[in-house]
């Protein structure tokens, strides 16, 4: 797999984590994040860094409904 590739299942888990954060379900969000494979993690971090953000900021943004 090429570098910086997010596997489809990892993208699904990330989406589930963001939805759980928006629904104020931190345990569910954490469980979804824990299912992401290491290579996809690196790709997610790389893409978020290119956007000038990180996972914590994205989760916080989801939790506040985009008002942050």
N, CA, C and O atoms as CSV, one atom per row, in Angstrom:
chain,resi,resn,atom,element,x,y,z
A,1,UNK,N,N,0.846,-1.179,0.000
A,1,UNK,CA,C,0.000,0.000,0.000
A,1,UNK,C,C,0.897,1.250,0.000
A,1,UNK,O,O,1.870,1.313,0.752
A,2,UNK,N,N,0.574,2.229,-0.831
A,2,UNK,CA,C,1.396,3.440,-0.889
A,2,UNK,C,C,1.414,4.174,0.443
A,2,UNK,O,O,0.482,4.037,1.236
A,3,UNK,N,N,2.457,4.947,0.698
A,3,UNK,CA,C,2.505,5.714,1.946
A,3,UNK,C,C,1.361,6.715,2.006
A,3,UNK,O,O,0.880,7.194,0.979
A,4,UNK,N,N,0.946,7.013,3.193
A,4,UNK,CA,C,-0.105,8.000,3.448
A,4,UNK,C,C,-1.449,7.605,2.841
A,4,UNK,O,O,-2.179,8.447,2.320
A,5,UNK,N,N,-1.761,6.326,2.915
A,5,UNK,CA,C,-3.037,5.833,2.429
A,5,UNK,C,C,-3.907,5.439,3.618
A,5,UNK,O,O,-3.481,4.683,4.492
A,6,UNK,N,N,-5.110,5.954,3.637
A,6,UNK,CA,C,-6.066,5.590,4.679
A,6,UNK,C,C,-6.928,4.457,4.121
A,6,UNK,O,O,-7.613,4.624,3.112
A,7,UNK,N,N,-6.884,3.328,4.776
A,7,UNK,CA,C,-7.689,2.187,4.328
A,7,UNK,C,C,-9.180,2.513,4.513
A,7,UNK,O,O,-9.541,3.244,5.435
A,8,UNK,N,N,-10.039,1.979,3.645
A,8,UNK,CA,C,-11.474,2.276,3.746
A,8,UNK,C,C,-12.078,1.958,5.115
A,8,UNK,O,O,-12.893,2.727,5.624
A,9,UNK,N,N,-11.686,0.837,5.711
A,9,UNK,CA,C,-12.229,0.499,7.021
A,9,UNK,C,C,-11.776,1.508,8.081
A,9,UNK,O,O,-12.542,1.845,8.984
A,10,UNK,N,N,-10.545,1.983,7.972
A,10,UNK,CA,C,-10.055,2.997,8.905
A,10,UNK,C,C,-10.835,4.296,8.753
A,10,UNK,O,O,-11.140,4.963,9.741
A,11,UNK,N,N,-11.158,4.653,7.510
A,11,UNK,CA,C,-11.960,5.858,7.273
A,11,UNK,C,C,-13.332,5.713,7.907
A,11,UNK,O,O,-13.878,6.671,8.455
A,12,UNK,N,N,-13.888,4.508,7.829
A,12,UNK,CA,C,-15.183,4.243,8.459
A,12,UNK,C,C,-15.079,4.395,9.972
A,12,UNK,O,O,-15.945,5.000,10.605
A,13,UNK,N,N,-14.024,3.845,10.541
A,13,UNK,CA,C,-13.838,3.956,11.992
A,13,UNK,C,C,-13.647,5.415,12.412
A,13,UNK,O,O,-14.160,5.836,13.449
A,14,UNK,N,N,-12.924,6.170,11.623
A,14,UNK,CA,C,-12.732,7.584,11.936
A,14,UNK,C,C,-14.071,8.328,11.877
A,14,UNK,O,O,-14.377,9.138,12.752
A,15,UNK,N,N,-14.848,8.051,10.859
A,15,UNK,CA,C,-16.169,8.677,10.737
A,15,UNK,C,C,-17.048,8.304,11.932
A,15,UNK,O,O,-17.755,9.155,12.472
A,16,UNK,N,N,-17.006,7.036,12.346
A,16,UNK,CA,C,-17.775,6.596,13.511
A,16,UNK,C,C,-17.307,7.324,14.772
A,16,UNK,O,O,-18.123,7.703,15.612
A,17,UNK,N,N,-16.012,7.514,14.901
A,17,UNK,CA,C,-15.473,8.215,16.069
A,17,UNK,C,C,-15.933,9.668,16.092
A,17,UNK,O,O,-16.304,10.189,17.144
A,18,UNK,N,N,-15.910,10.316,14.942
A,18,UNK,CA,C,-16.345,11.710,14.881
A,18,UNK,C,C,-17.838,11.835,15.176
A,18,UNK,O,O,-18.261,12.774,15.849
A,19,UNK,N,N,-18.636,10.890,14.675
A,19,UNK,CA,C,-20.070,10.915,14.962
A,19,UNK,C,C,-20.322,10.673,16.446
A,19,UNK,O,O,-21.166,11.335,17.051
A,20,UNK,N,N,-19.598,9.733,17.029
A,20,UNK,CA,C,-19.747,9.465,18.461
A,20,UNK,C,C,-19.339,10.683,19.287
A,20,UNK,O,O,-19.976,10.989,20.295
A,21,UNK,N,N,-18.295,11.370,18.872
A,21,UNK,CA,C,-17.884,12.593,19.582
A,21,UNK,C,C,-18.986,13.641,19.484
A,21,UNK,O,O,-19.299,14.313,20.467
A,22,UNK,N,N,-19.573,13.780,18.302
A,22,UNK,CA,C,-20.662,14.744,18.118
A,22,UNK,C,C,-21.870,14.378,18.962
A,22,UNK,O,O,-22.616,15.253,19.404
A,23,UNK,N,N,-22.064,13.081,19.187
A,23,UNK,CA,C,-23.185,12.599,20.001
A,23,UNK,C,C,-22.838,12.532,21.484
A,23,UNK,O,O,-23.626,12.030,22.286
A,24,UNK,N,N,-21.664,13.037,21.848
A,24,UNK,CA,C,-21.181,13.055,23.238
A,24,UNK,C,C,-21.102,11.645,23.834
A,24,UNK,O,O,-21.550,11.395,24.953
A,25,UNK,N,N,-20.518,10.735,23.052
A,25,UNK,CA,C,-20.305,9.355,23.474
A,25,UNK,C,C,-18.811,9.042,23.400
A,25,UNK,O,O,-18.360,8.361,22.480
A,26,UNK,N,N,-18.043,9.544,24.378
A,26,UNK,CA,C,-16.582,9.394,24.299
A,26,UNK,C,C,-16.099,7.952,24.295
A,26,UNK,O,O,-15.094,7.645,23.653
A,27,UNK,N,N,-16.791,7.064,24.995
A,27,UNK,CA,C,-16.365,5.664,25.023
A,27,UNK,C,C,-16.496,5.039,23.638
A,27,UNK,O,O,-15.617,4.294,23.205
A,28,UNK,N,N,-17.580,5.337,22.953
A,28,UNK,CA,C,-17.791,4.827,21.606
A,28,UNK,C,C,-16.771,5.427,20.643
A,28,UNK,O,O,-16.256,4.735,19.765
A,29,UNK,N,N,-16.483,6.708,20.811
A,29,UNK,CA,C,-15.485,7.363,19.963
A,29,UNK,C,C,-14.116,6.708,20.144
A,29,UNK,O,O,-13.423,6.420,19.168
A,30,UNK,N,N,-13.740,6.480,21.379
A,30,UNK,CA,C,-12.451,5.857,21.659
A,30,UNK,C,C,-12.391,4.439,21.080
A,30,UNK,O,O,-11.378,4.045,20.502
A,31,UNK,N,N,-13.464,3.685,21.233
A,31,UNK,CA,C,-13.488,2.323,20.697
A,31,UNK,C,C,-13.297,2.341,19.180
A,31,UNK,O,O,-12.561,1.516,18.639
A,32,UNK,N,N,-13.947,3.262,18.504
A,32,UNK,CA,C,-13.798,3.351,17.045
A,32,UNK,C,C,-12.365,3.705,16.672
A,32,UNK,O,O,-11.809,3.128,15.738
A,33,UNK,N,N,-11.767,4.637,17.385
A,33,UNK,CA,C,-10.389,5.038,17.094
A,33,UNK,C,C,-9.405,3.894,17.319
A,33,UNK,O,O,-8.411,3.773,16.603
A,34,UNK,N,N,-9.682,3.070,18.300
A,34,UNK,CA,C,-8.771,1.967,18.618
A,34,UNK,C,C,-8.767,0.885,17.536
A,34,UNK,O,O,-7.875,0.037,17.521
A,35,UNK,N,N,-9.741,0.901,16.641
A,35,UNK,CA,C,-9.797,-0.081,15.565
A,35,UNK,C,C,-9.003,0.348,14.327
A,35,UNK,O,O,-8.909,-0.413,13.364
A,36,UNK,N,N,-8.442,1.535,14.341
A,36,UNK,CA,C,-7.695,2.040,13.177
A,36,UNK,C,C,-6.290,1.441,13.170
A,36,UNK,O,O,-5.583,1.467,14.178
A,37,UNK,N,N,-5.905,0.906,12.025
A,37,UNK,CA,C,-4.598,0.267,11.900
A,37,UNK,C,C,-3.472,1.319,11.896
A,37,UNK,O,O,-3.704,2.476,11.544
A,38,UNK,N,N,-2.255,0.912,12.290
A,38,UNK,CA,C,-1.133,1.856,12.404
A,38,UNK,C,C,-0.804,2.622,11.116
A,38,UNK,O,O,-0.510,3.816,11.170
A,39,UNK,N,N,-0.849,1.950,9.966
A,39,UNK,CA,C,-0.525,2.646,8.714
A,39,UNK,C,C,-1.557,3.724,8.406
A,39,UNK,O,O,-1.211,4.818,7.958
A,40,UNK,N,N,-2.811,3.412,8.647
A,40,UNK,CA,C,-3.858,4.410,8.422
A,40,UNK,C,C,-3.731,5.562,9.415
A,40,UNK,O,O,-3.996,6.713,9.067
A,41,UNK,N,N,-3.324,5.258,10.655
A,41,UNK,CA,C,-3.105,6.325,11.642
A,41,UNK,C,C,-2.094,7.329,11.109
A,41,UNK,O,O,-2.304,8.540,11.172
A,42,UNK,N,N,-0.994,6.801,10.583
A,42,UNK,CA,C,0.030,7.689,10.051
A,42,UNK,C,C,-0.524,8.538,8.918
A,42,UNK,O,O,-0.231,9.730,8.825
A,43,UNK,N,N,-1.318,7.927,8.065
A,43,UNK,CA,C,-1.904,8.663,6.947
A,43,UNK,C,C,-2.891,9.727,7.443
A,43,UNK,O,O,-2.927,10.839,6.918
A,44,UNK,N,N,-3.676,9.382,8.441
A,44,UNK,CA,C,-4.623,10.350,9.017
A,44,UNK,C,C,-3.860,11.529,9.621
A,44,UNK,O,O,-4.198,12.687,9.376
A,45,UNK,N,N,-2.836,11.229,10.407
A,45,UNK,CA,C,-2.039,12.294,11.008
A,45,UNK,C,C,-1.398,13.174,9.938
A,45,UNK,O,O,-1.357,14.395,10.082
A,46,UNK,N,N,-0.902,12.564,8.875
A,46,UNK,CA,C,-0.262,13.301,7.785
A,46,UNK,C,C,-1.266,14.247,7.126
A,46,UNK,O,O,-0.967,15.419,6.897
A,47,UNK,N,N,-2.435,13.738,6.829
A,47,UNK,CA,C,-3.450,14.573,6.173
A,47,UNK,C,C,-3.953,15.684,7.072
A,47,UNK,O,O,-4.167,16.805,6.610
A,48,UNK,N,N,-4.143,15.394,8.343
A,48,UNK,CA,C,-4.582,16.437,9.262
A,48,UNK,C,C,-3.511,17.513,9.418
A,48,UNK,O,O,-3.822,18.702,9.487
A,49,UNK,N,N,-2.248,17.090,9.474
A,49,UNK,CA,C,-1.159,18.063,9.575
A,49,UNK,C,C,-1.119,18.953,8.333
A,49,UNK,O,O,-0.859,20.153,8.431
A,50,UNK,N,N,-1.376,18.365,7.173
A,50,UNK,CA,C,-1.403,19.159,5.936
A,50,UNK,C,C,-2.517,20.199,5.976
A,50,UNK,O,O,-2.430,21.244,5.331
A,51,UNK,N,N,-3.560,19.903,6.738
A,51,UNK,CA,C,-4.667,20.847,6.901
A,51,UNK,C,C,-4.437,21.814,8.066
A,51,UNK,O,O,-5.254,22.700,8.318
A,52,UNK,N,N,-3.321,21.634,8.768
A,52,UNK,CA,C,-2.993,22.523,9.880
A,52,UNK,C,C,-3.726,22.196,11.165
A,52,UNK,O,O,-3.971,23.077,11.989
A,53,UNK,N,N,-4.076,20.933,11.336
A,53,UNK,CA,C,-4.799,20.538,12.540
A,53,UNK,C,C,-4.320,19.169,12.998
A,53,UNK,O,O,-3.393,18.604,12.417
A,54,UNK,N,N,-4.947,18.639,14.031
A,54,UNK,CA,C,-4.632,17.297,14.502
A,54,UNK,C,C,-5.915,16.623,14.974
A,54,UNK,O,O,-6.982,17.237,14.987
A,55,UNK,N,N,-5.805,15.375,15.355
A,55,UNK,CA,C,-6.985,14.598,15.712
A,55,UNK,C,C,-7.721,15.193,16.907
A,55,UNK,O,O,-8.952,15.216,16.921
A,56,UNK,N,N,-6.996,15.668,17.898
A,56,UNK,CA,C,-7.658,16.243,19.071
A,56,UNK,C,C,-8.509,17.450,18.699
A,56,UNK,O,O,-9.622,17.605,19.202
A,57,UNK,N,N,-7.996,18.295,17.831
A,57,UNK,CA,C,-8.772,19.453,17.393
A,57,UNK,C,C,-10.001,19.029,16.601
A,57,UNK,O,O,-11.076,19.606,16.765
A,58,UNK,N,N,-9.850,18.032,15.751
A,58,UNK,CA,C,-10.979,17.560,14.951
A,58,UNK,C,C,-12.049,16.951,15.857
A,58,UNK,O,O,-13.239,17.199,15.658
A,59,UNK,N,N,-11.641,16.162,16.843
A,59,UNK,CA,C,-12.601,15.592,17.781
A,59,UNK,C,C,-13.286,16.680,18.602
A,59,UNK,O,O,-14.494,16.617,18.831
A,60,UNK,N,N,-12.530,17.665,19.042
A,60,UNK,CA,C,-13.113,18.775,19.802
A,60,UNK,C,C,-14.111,19.530,18.949
A,60,UNK,O,O,-15.180,19.914,19.423
A,61,UNK,N,N,-13.762,19.741,17.697
A,61,UNK,CA,C,-14.658,20.441,16.767
A,61,UNK,C,C,-15.959,19.642,16.597
A,61,UNK,O,O,-17.045,20.222,16.584
A,62,UNK,N,N,-15.849,18.329,16.470
A,62,UNK,CA,C,-17.034,17.488,16.331
A,62,UNK,C,C,-17.887,17.526,17.596
A,62,UNK,O,O,-19.116,17.544,17.532
A,63,UNK,N,N,-17.214,17.537,18.744
A,63,UNK,CA,C,-17.918,17.528,20.024
A,63,UNK,C,C,-18.717,18.800,20.241
A,63,UNK,O,O,-19.787,18.772,20.849
A,64,UNK,N,N,-18.206,19.901,19.751
A,64,UNK,CA,C,-18.889,21.184,19.972
A,64,UNK,C,C,-19.856,21.513,18.848
A,64,UNK,O,O,-20.426,22.604,18.817
A,65,UNK,N,N,-20.043,20.586,17.931
A,65,UNK,CA,C,-20.952,20.830,16.832
A,65,UNK,C,C,-20.440,21.851,15.833
A,65,UNK,O,O,-21.224,22.480,15.124
A,66,UNK,N,N,-19.117,22.018,15.776
A,66,UNK,CA,C,-18.531,22.924,14.807
A,66,UNK,C,C,-18.495,24.368,15.242
A,66,UNK,O,O,-18.253,25.249,14.417
A,67,UNK,N,N,-18.729,24.641,16.522
A,67,UNK,CA,C,-18.742,26.015,16.999
A,67,UNK,C,C,-17.414,26.467,17.565
A,67,UNK,O,O,-17.287,27.602,18.025
A,68,UNK,N,N,-16.436,25.602,17.538
A,68,UNK,CA,C,-15.136,25.949,18.113
A,68,UNK,C,C,-14.293,26.699,17.133
A,68,UNK,O,O,-13.163,27.072,17.448
